[in-house]
Amino acid sequence: MNWKLEQRRRSIFVRNLSADTTEADLRSFFAPYGLVTGVILKRDRITDASWGHGYVEMETVLNAKQAIKSGNGQILNDRQITVMRVRHS
C-alpha cells in the first residue's frame, strides 16, 4: 500500500472543540484507542483563536477506526465532539 494513502487512513478529523482544548487534551482523549502519533489544532494565524477543529493521527488504521467509532459524540471539555475519517479529494 502507498505510504501516503496509509497515512491518510490513520488520520481523523475532530470538530466542535472548545476554544480551550489543547493538543495535550486531544492526545489524552484518544490515547485509550492506541498511540497518537500527531495532533494539529487549527488556529487563526493573526489572533491565535481556535477554529474549533483539528486533526489526530493514530499509529494504525485499526486504532483510527476505533477512535472514530468510540470517540464520536463523546464529551471533551464540556463539548460534544464529532470524530470522523479525514476526507481527501
Sequence and secondary structure as in RCSB ss.txt:
>XXXX:A:sequence
MNWKLEQRRRSIFVRNLSADTTEADLRSFFAPYGLVTGVILKRDRITDASWGHGYVEMETVLNAKQAIKSGNGQI
LNDRQITVMRVRHS
>XXXX:A:secstr
  HHHHHHHTEEEEES  TT  HHHHHHHHGGGS EEEEEEEE TTT  EEEEEEEEESSHHHHHHHHHHHTT E
ETTEE EEEE    
